[in-house]
């Protein structure tokens, strides 16, 4: 056990800080379980998907921009029976994942564990991610996949291992279905390919393929959703 703690002390310390930030968010800044503004629209959209429509125009807009967040929240809500709680659970899980993804992103960029650790701590206590209002929104899933896909894109450029190229595309395609800006990692991949040491013909081919693979499932989902709900 002692060897495990020593070997993984960086991850353990980060996890402790994450728990502390959640505590600060919920009990010091002020957690309010009442769903307001965007959170209320997410609730209505989730209810809509559960065949209990209230405002179809707003619901369809949220369904199209955050479908996987909504379906994940509906699944969690099956056990907790409270959307305020299910939204928070989903976002807290992605908050944990987002912080660790950022650590590996910083480590890949700087190649220095101390710099990566300190950078991660700054993100842990960034007001945006501990603002309790965001605990009710779909932001954390989008941020996680954006950061993870960007890490994989940089990993691809550093190693030239095509596995990371396709993994970056795969998680970007998932991320855009959690929150629309989760798909912005595609821009990072494209920019890294542009400045990479590749022939221009390959750059154009790789960027075009990545764009197609990200947009294809998104457009397919839009078509199916519009056909089903309109």
Secondary structure, DSSP 8 states (H G I E B T S, - for coil): -HHHHHHTHHHHHHHHHHHHHHHHIIIIII---S--HHHHHHHHHHHHHTT--S-HHHHHHHHHHSHHHHHHHHHHHHHH--HHHHHHHHHHHHHHHHHHHHHHHHHHHH--HHHHHHHHHHHHT-HHHH-GGGGGSSHHHHHHHHHHHHHHHHHHHHH--HHHHHHHHHHHHHHHHH-GGGGGHHHHHHHHHHHSSS-HHHHHHHHHHHHHHHHHHHHHHHHHHHHHH-
